[in-house]
Amino acid sequence: MTKFSNTANVVAISNVSTGTKNFQGQTGPKTEAGKNRSKFNALKHARYAKSKILPHENEKEYKQLLKDVFEDLKPEGQVQEDLVLQYVDCLWRMHRMDSRIFIEQKAIFNLLTKEKMAAMLEIDELFWDFIPDYLLNLNKRFGKKQVELATLIWNQYTSLMRDFSSGEFTDWPEIRIHYDALFLEFEIWVRQQGDLSPLLTPQRDAFNPQWLANQELLFDTLKDFAISMYFQANFMSWKDQIRNWMTAWYFLQKKELKEIDQFYLAHTKLMHLAHTTLERLVKLQKYKHSIAKDLQEHYRNLVNHVVGPC
């Protein structure tokens, strides 16, 4: 065997170990731009085009997830690409399951009405027609000054109604002065409604005659305002009770919770499948790199044997 024939054998082995082919024609992109474009060619294949997204889901988000995971894991060959696709599908289905669990949990709390919470808090039924929506919103808050002002207004209102019914106060100018904070805030509230006449004259030192001419409307409107202050004055102190009652309500919905538990179980299985798929991919990549390393080592030994050390 001649030296040239031995060298040809070495070149053939070199081609196998480096994954290249000894032929003329296209050999793939050479520039960085070309390599970047070709990096995601696999994503355009029909296997990846048929994604498992539902009509209401965001296809752009799915494709972005697919692209990000391919960038991170850098699969090589169809087998690795299939594993990455399985992993992405697991992540997407886990996201879908998270949404389903959230919807089911929210549905439980949708069954808890403001009136039911008011009963749990033992709020007088006379106030139930005025319950604000924020009673079930634990993110709602009022500052210390707001609470203090609302408490003052509610106390002045209850005092006014007691004094007025007893006949102690019947003179409206005197009433306005004695309950100044109540009526100044009431005036601001009336203006915010948009469809009511101003409560006070422009000088804000006397009642608008239109209101005094219809005292029934005055007291009904004042009651609406005062009860809104009642809820503001007490809401922050009720929060712990509201949280406890919401917790109890949630865990008492046993039928709905059984369904949610099934969703959690499915979510856990998907998470396990995702981790298993990722482990298989990592093992395959390590094995492939180990084979390539062994071939390169074998190639170097063969070159040293045939042509001698460099």
C-alpha positions in Angstrom: 0.0 0.0 0.0 1.4 3.4 -1.0 1.7 6.4 1.2 -0.9 8.2 -1.0 -3.4 5.4 -0.6 -2.9 5.4 3.2 -3.4 9.2 3.2 -6.7 8.7 1.2 -7.9 6.4 3.9 -7.1 8.9 6.6 -9.0 11.6 4.7 -12.0 9.3 4.4 -11.9 8.7 8.2 -11.5 12.4 8.8 -14.6 13.1 6.8 -16.6 10.6 8.9 -15.3 12.0 12.2 -16.0 15.7 11.3 -19.4 15.0 9.7 -18.4 16.3 6.2 -18.8 14.8 2.8 -16.3 14.6 0.0 -18.4 15.9 -2.9 -18.8 19.0 -5.1 -21.7 21.4 -4.8 -23.6 23.1 -2.0 -22.0 22.6 1.4 -24.3 24.9 3.5 -24.1 28.6 4.4 -20.6 30.1 5.0 -21.4 33.5 6.4 -22.6 34.2 9.9 -25.8 35.8 8.5 -26.5 32.7 6.4 -25.9 30.4 9.4 -28.3 32.5 11.5 -31.0 32.2 8.8 -30.5 28.5 8.4 -30.5 27.9 12.2 -34.3 27.9 12.3 -35.0 26.2 9.0 -36.2 23.2 11.0 -39.0 25.3 12.6 -40.5 25.8 9.1 -40.9 22.0 8.6 -44.4 20.6 8.5 -43.7 18.7 11.7 -43.4 22.0 13.6 -46.1 23.9 11.6 -48.8 21.7 13.0 -48.6 23.1 16.5 -51.0 22.1 19.2 -52.5 25.5 19.9 -56.2 26.0 20.3 -58.2 28.7 18.4 -58.3 31.1 21.3 -54.5 30.8 22.0 -51.8 33.1 20.8 -49.9 31.5 17.9 -47.2 34.1 18.1 -46.5 33.3 21.7 -46.2 29.6 20.8 -43.8 30.3 18.0 -41.7 32.6 20.2 -41.6 29.9 22.8 -40.5 27.4 20.2 -37.8 29.7 18.9 -36.5 30.5 22.3 -36.3 26.9 23.4 -34.5 25.9 20.1 -32.0 28.7 20.7 -31.3 27.5 24.3 -31.1 23.8 23.6 -29.6 23.9 20.1 -30.8 20.5 18.9 -28.8 18.7 16.2 -30.6 16.3 13.9 -34.2 15.1 13.7 -34.2 13.0 16.9 -33.1 15.9 19.0 -35.4 18.3 17.3 -38.3 16.0 18.0 -37.4 15.8 21.7 -37.2 19.6 21.8 -40.6 19.9 20.1 -42.1 17.4 22.7 -40.6 19.5 25.5 -42.1 22.7 24.0 -45.5 21.1 23.7 -45.3 20.0 27.4 -44.5 23.6 28.4 -47.3 25.0 26.3 -49.8 22.5 27.7 -48.6 23.3 31.3 -49.3 27.0 30.5 -52.8 26.0 29.3 -53.4 24.0 32.4 -52.3 26.9 34.6 -54.9 29.1 32.8 -57.6 26.4 33.3 -56.8 26.1 37.0 -57.0 29.9 37.4 -60.4 30.1 35.6 -61.8 27.3 37.8 -60.5 29.0 41.0 -62.0 32.3 39.9 -65.3 30.6 39.2 -65.4 29.5 42.8 -65.0 33.0 44.1 -67.6 34.3 41.5 -70.1 32.2 43.5 -69.3 34.3 46.5 -71.5 37.4 46.3 -71.2 40.7 48.1 -74.4 39.9 49.9 -73.0 36.6 51.2 -69.9 38.3 52.4 -72.0 41.0 54.1 -73.9 38.3 55.9 -70.6 36.7 57.1 -69.5 40.1 58.3 -72.8 40.6 60.0 -73.5 43.9 58.3 -77.0 45.2 58.8 -79.3 44.2 55.9 -80.4 47.8 55.6 -77.0 48.5 54.0 -77.0 45.6 51.6 -78.4 47.7 48.7 -75.3 50.0 49.0 -72.6 47.3 49.2 -69.6 48.5 47.1 -68.0 46.2 44.6 -64.6 46.5 46.4 -66.0 44.5 49.4 -64.6 41.4 47.8 -61.4 43.0 46.5 -58.6 42.6 49.0 -56.3 44.7 46.9 -58.5 47.8 47.6 -57.1 50.0 50.3 -57.9 53.3 51.9 -55.3 55.5 53.5 -55.3 56.4 57.2 -56.6 60.0 56.5 -59.4 58.7 54.3 -60.5 56.2 57.0 -60.4 59.0 59.6 -62.5 61.4 57.4 -65.0 58.7 56.5 -65.4 57.8 60.2 -66.0 61.4 61.1 -68.6 61.8 58.3 -70.4 58.6 59.3 -70.5 59.6 63.0 -71.8 63.1 62.1 -74.5 61.6 59.9 -75.7 59.2 62.6 -75.7 62.1 65.1 -77.6 64.3 62.7 -80.3 61.8 62.1 -80.7 61.2 65.9 -80.8 65.0 66.6 -83.1 65.7 63.7 -85.6 63.0 64.6 -85.6 64.2 68.2 -86.3 67.7 67.1 -83.1 69.1 68.7 -82.1 70.6 65.3 -84.6 72.0 62.9 -82.9 75.1 61.7 -81.0 74.3 58.4 -78.4 77.1 58.7 -77.6 75.8 62.2 -77.5 72.2 61.0 -75.1 73.1 58.2 -72.7 74.9 60.7 -72.9 72.2 63.3 -72.2 69.3 60.8 -69.8 71.3 58.7 -67.5 68.4 57.7 -70.4 66.2 56.7 -72.0 68.7 54.4 -68.8 70.0 52.8 -67.8 66.4 51.8 -71.4 65.8 50.8 -71.3 68.8 48.5 -68.1 67.4 46.8 -69.8 64.1 46.4 -73.0 65.6 44.9 -70.9 67.5 42.3 -69.2 64.3 41.3 -72.5 62.6 40.5 -73.0 65.0 37.6 -76.8 64.9 37.4 -77.6 66.7 40.7 -77.9 70.4 41.5 -75.2 71.9 43.7 -75.9 71.3 47.4 -74.7 74.6 48.6 -74.8 78.2 47.3 -71.7 79.5 45.5 -70.4 81.0 48.8 -70.9 77.5 50.3 -72.4 79.1 53.4 -76.0 78.1 52.9 -78.0 75.3 51.3 -79.3 75.6 47.8 -83.1 76.4 48.0 -83.8 73.6 45.5 -82.6 71.0 48.0 -84.5 72.5 50.9 -87.7 72.5 48.8 -87.4 68.7 48.5 -86.1 67.5 51.8 -87.1 63.9 51.1 -84.6 63.8 48.1 -82.1 65.6 50.4 -82.2 62.9 53.1 -82.3 60.0 50.6 -79.3 61.3 48.8 -77.5 62.1 52.0 -78.1 58.5 53.1 -76.5 57.1 50.0 -73.5 59.3 50.6 -73.2 58.5 54.3 -73.5 54.7 53.8 -70.7 54.9 51.2 -68.6 56.6 53.9 -69.6 53.8 56.4 -68.1 51.2 54.1 -64.9 53.3 53.6 -64.6 53.8 57.4 -64.8 50.0 58.1 -63.4 48.2 55.1 -59.7 48.2 56.2 -60.7 46.8 59.6 -62.8 44.1 57.9 -60.0 42.9 55.7 -58.7 40.1 57.9 -62.2 38.8 58.4 -62.9 39.0 54.7 -59.7 37.1 53.9 -60.6 34.4 56.4 -64.1 34.0 55.1 -62.9 33.8 51.5 -60.5 31.1 52.5 -63.2 29.1 54.3 -65.6 29.6 51.3 -62.9 28.3 48.9 -62.2 25.1 50.8 -65.9 24.4 51.4 -66.5 24.0 47.6 -65.5 20.4 47.6 -67.0 19.4 44.3 -65.2 22.2 42.4 -62.0 21.5 44.3 -62.0 17.9 43.2 -62.1 19.0 39.6 -59.2 21.5 40.3 -57.2 18.7 41.9 -57.5 16.7 38.6 -56.1 19.6 36.8 -53.2 19.9 39.3 -52.5 16.2 38.8 -52.5 16.6 35.0 -50.1 19.6 35.4 -47.8 17.5 37.6 -47.7 14.8 35.0 -46.9 17.3 32.3 -44.1 18.7 34.4 -42.7 15.2 34.9 -42.9 14.5 31.2 -41.2 17.8 30.4 -38.3 17.0 32.8 -38.0 13.5 31.5 -37.9 14.7 27.9 -35.2 17.3 28.7 -33.1 14.6 30.5 -33.3 12.4 27.4 -32.2 15.3 25.2 -29.3 16.1 27.4 -28.2 12.5 27.6 -28.4 12.2 23.8 -26.4 15.4 23.3 -23.7 14.2 25.8 -23.6 10.8 24.0 -23.3 12.4 20.6 -20.5 14.7 21.8 -18.7 11.7 23.4 -18.9 9.7 20.2 -17.5 12.7 18.2 -14.7 13.1 20.8 -13.8 9.4 20.5 -13.8 9.5 16.7 -11.5 12.5 16.8 -9.2 10.8 19.2 -9.2 7.7 17.0 -8.5 9.8 14.0 -5.5 11.5 15.6 -4.1 8.1 16.6 -4.6 6.8 13.1 -2.8 9.8 11.6 0.1 9.4 13.9 0.3 5.7 13.0 0.1 6.2 9.2 2.0 9.4 8.5 3.9 9.7 11.8 3.7 12.3 14.5 3.7 16.0 13.4 
